[in-house]
Amino acid sequence: MKKEEKVSVQEKRTIEGLKFYPDVEFNRKERKKALILGILLIVLMGGMGISILIGGRAQGGDTMTFIMGAATIAVMVFAVAMIPNAFKQYPVKNEPILEIRPKEAVINGTTYKMSDVLEVRLTITVGEVGRKKEENEAYINSLLAKEPERGITANVDVAVKDKGDKSKTLFTTVKNGYEALVAFYKAGIKRYSIVYSMKKISKQATFDLGDSETEDGVKLSQVSKKDRLKQLY
């Protein structure tokens, strides 16, 4: 009986893989920002567009006036669409966004074969350290060759095969973003990038995931593929 229980637990762990969750507190803040910005744009652009159209019509308006008014209304519509998109991008339910297994990955609820994953990009957003661009660039440069911090919230974007020869990118924001990238690497994904972003500054890191160390202090490049896959259970 004990043996059967042991087998069932192992099977369950194999099916579940490694799970990565949203940063609920961070996502709530991002939703709030998007909501406030969306409302401001709706009020500002909507009012401006209506004023242009009404004023233009009252004065007999020309074609350019109506085009400007219509363009302003279009921006307002974009602001309206931005709010639900932000809510979708930043979920607040504590449910896994990424689930990485040896042969497949579940991304935003959809299962993909690991062989269909083309590339994974980790984008880490860092805050400014100074007022001058040179200071901020110097700070980012100091991070490029280092192993990224563990336990940070970051964007993990996954390019996968789509219909025919096409591909599409799946966007996610998860806690433990670096660990998620490492999990993809353990599953055999060799095409990856680590990007540091700070406002208008964006630079790709030079750190090699093979230099990332396991809990035993062994570099991943020295761990066999079989043992790396075992770490995903």
Disulfide bonds with the S-S distance in Angstrom:
none
